[in-house]
Amino acid sequence: MQIMSVRGPIDPDQLGITQTHEHVLCNMYWKTGSVDDLLNDESIAAEELLHFRNAGGSALVDPTNHGLGRDPAALQRISELTGLHVIMGSGWYRAPFYPAEIERRSTNDLASEIIADLTTGVDGTGIKAGIIGEIGVNLDYLTPGEERVLRAAARAHRFTGAAITLHAEYCPVGLKQLEILDEEGVDLRRVIVGHADSYLDLSYHEEIARRGAYVEYDGVGRPHIYPDHLRAKALVEFLRRGHAAKVLLSTDRCRRSDLRLYGGEGYDHLLLKFVPMLREAGISDEQIRAMLIENPKRILAC
């Protein structure tokens, strides 16, 4: 078993404290026209990530893929500069960000490209993806294109064993994604339902866990979705119900306004502010270790 980072394979025990959904460099500007949606400066990215490392962070998953401006060589340089393990994503984001070619390509053709990213490297760089995703749904239903991409992700998973990380926001659409993945024969224990804390309904979270998938609270420090005290309250109850082995934590930094340089909370907010909030609420060190070390190690290793 190993985990594939942008600097090559690592032993799972090397991973350490991991935030499982962060964007180091990201370009949504091409779609939104807002400069806030453009992270394209490597030196700023490295400086911001060093705050995370200084807070105790060791690794992160960057699910930036087609439609979000993935740059494998830049990720590798940033990883080398900061000393952080960076696990890169593969696949296509969600319908508004798709290239026109999605409508012309078969499911198996799309799957073959994801498999190549995972096994030989991205676009001739030799730098390999270590996870499939983020694979998204834009609204509360899947478009035909989104379903095709999701099924392609499933087939790439079956070929490689790599985990799948999903974008499912503001509604329980993650359950529909899991149904399709299940139809395709995916081991749902190898699936992360991202942005689960954008829909703070514990019955939704419990159903994800019941099906075997991971529940990702990755909006930490994003008050426009929920303030952290409400996110923490829901998480504490979810943990009280016995689901510590199915939770992952992150902050989903993807905009300039998320960064310390521009007045945001930064990548280290989770470790410096949210984890202490959980401890004050009675969450044990063992549970925190599960969410930040053991669960990431388990889902990423294949």
N, C-alpha and C positions, 0 to 999 in steps of 0.2 A: 504494500500500500504506500502511495506517495501523494503529495499535493503538488500540482504544477503551478509554479509562479512564473512571472515574466523573466526571471533570471535562471529558470530551470527548476527541476524537481527538488522538493525538500521533504524531509521526514516529517510526518504529522506532529511529532513531539517538538519540532522546531518552530511551530506556528506561533504559539503564545497568544496573547490577548488580541482578539480579532474583531473588527467591525465589518459586518458582512454585506454592507451596501453603501458604498461611497463612490463618488465620481471625482477623480483626480483632475482630469481634463475633460471638458464636455462642451459640445456645441449644439445648443438648441436655438441659437440666434438665427440661424438660416431659416428656421420655421417661424419663430415668434417675432423677430425684428427687435427684440429687447436686448441691449448690450449686457444686461444683468445675466442673461442666459448664455454667456460665453466665458468659459474658463479655458484660456489658451496660452497662459504664461507659465513655462516650466519652473522658473525661479520662484515665482509666487507659490506655485503648487508645492514645491519642496519646502519652502519656509513654513507654509501652513501645516504640512504633514509633520514637520519636526516638533511642533507643539504636541501633536498626538503621540509621537514617540516619547517625548519628554514626560508625558503624563503616564507612561507605562505601556503604550500601544506597541504591538509588534508586527501586525499584519492587517491587511484590508482586502476586501473583494471589491473590484471595480467592474461593475456590470455594463460599462459603456460599450455599445456595439454599433452595428450599422444604424445610421440615423442620428447618432449622438456624437459622432466625431472621434471614434476610437483611433488611438495612435500608439501602436505597440512599442515602437522604438523610443518614443518619449516616456512611456510608462517605465520601460526598462532603465532609462537614464535616471529617472526620478527615484526608482527603487534603489539603484546603486548609490545615489547621492544621500538618501535618507537612511538606508539600511533596513527599510521596511520590506516585508514580503508583500508583493502585490499579485493578486490572482485576477486575471483578465477574463472578461466575458466574451461571448460569441452569439451570433444570431441577429435577429432584427427586433427593433424596439416595439412600436405599436403603429397602427394604421396611418395616422397623420404624418408619420416620419418615414414611411416606406418609400423606396424608389419604385418607379413604374414597373420595373422588371418583376416585382413580386407577383403581379397578375399574369405574367407570361411563363413563370417557372413552375415546375411540378414540385410536389412535396418532397419526393426523393432527391431531386436536384438540389433543393434548399438544404436538405439534410446532409448531402455530400459536402457542401461547403462548410457547414458547422463541424463535421467530422474532420475535415482537413485542418481547420483552425486548431482543433484539439490534438491532432496527431502529428502534423508536419509543420504547423505554424501559419501565421496570418500573412497573406499577400507576399510570400517569398522572403519574409524577414527571419523565419526560423523561430520566431517568438510564439510560444504556444498559449492558447487560451486554457484556463483551468476550470471553467464553469460555463454552462450554457445559459445565456440570459444577459440582460433581463428581457424576458419574453412577455410582452404586454398586451393588455386589452384597454382600449381607449375609453369605453363607456361601460354600461352594465350588461353588455352582450358582446359576442365575438363576431366580427365581420368575417366573410369568407377568407379574406387574405390572412387575418389574424389566426383563424383556425388552421390554415395551411401551414403557417409559420410554427404554430404550437405543435402540430403533428410532426413537422420536420424536426423540431427540438426533441420530441419524444423518440424518434427513430435514431437520432444522433446519440441520445442517452443510451438506448438499447445497444448500440454498437460499441460505445466507449465506456459506459458506466459513469460518465460525468454527471454531476448534479445539475439540476435545473433551478434557476431562480426566476420568479414571476413578478410582473408588475400588475397589481390588482388594487385599484385605488377607489376609496370613498363608497364602496358597496361590496356585497359578498360575492362578486364575480369570480373570486379565486376558487370557489367550489365548482363553478362551470369549467374552469380550466383543469381542475383536478379530475373531473369526469372524463374529459377528452384524453388526458394523459393516461388515465386508467384504461380506457378503451384501447390505447396504443400499447399497453403492456408495460408501462413505466412502473418501476418500484417507487411508490409515493413516499417512501422513507428517504428518497434522494431528491425531494422537491422542497423548495422554500417558497412560501406564499408571502411575497413582499408587500409592504405598506399595509399590513393587517391593522396597524394602529391608526390608520386613517378612517377606520370603521370600527369604533370601540363597542362592539357587541360581542360579549364573551361567548354567546352561543355559537357565533360564527367561528371564533377562535377555537373553541372546543371541538367543533366539527372538523376543522382542518387537522387538529391533532389526532382526533379519532381515526381519521383516514390515513394517518401515518406521517403527514407532512409537517414541516417546521413553520411556526408562526413567527414572522419577523416584525418586531417593533423597531422600525427604522426611521421614524419621524421625530426622534428625540431632538429637542431644541428647535422644533418648527411650530411655533405658537399659532401660526395662521391656520394650522390644521387642528391641533388640540394643544392647550398649555400642558407643560410637563407634569403638573400635579395631577391632572386628570389621567394622563397616560400612565403615570406611576400607580395611581389608585387601581386602574384596571389591571395592570400587570401584576401588582401585589396579589390581587384576588385570583388571577389566573394561576399564579404560582402556588397560592394556598390550596388550590384545587388539585395540585400535584403534577403540573405540566412543565416543570423546570427543564426537563430533558428535551423539550420541543420548542424552546424559545431562542431566538437570535436577536441581537441588538445592534443598532447602527444609527447614523444621523442623516444619511442620504444627501450629503453636501453636493450641490450641482449648480449653484448660482454664486455670482460674486458677492451678493448680499449675505451669503452664508459664511463667508470667510472673515477671519479676524481683521484682516487688512481693511475691509470695507464696513466694519462695525458689526459683523455677525458673530455667532457663537463659536465657530470653528469646529474642526474635527475632534478636538479634545473635550468638547462639552459633555459628552456622555460619561467619560471617565472622571472628569473633575466635578461635575455637578449632579448628573442623573444617578450615577452609582451611589454616591453618598445619600441621596434622597431615598433610594431603595433600602440602604442599610438602616437609615433612621426609621423606616417603616417596618423593620424587623426581618428583612431578607438576609439570609445567611451568606457567609463567604462561600460556602459550598454551592449554593444556588447561583451566585454571581459567577463563580468559576465555571459552572456548567454553561451558562449563557454566553460567556465571553471566550472560553478556551475549549472546553470539552465538546460542546455542540458544533462549533465551527470546524474543529479537527475532524469530527465524525462525518459531517456532511461533505467536506471538501476532499477527503481522501478517497482514492479509488485505484 
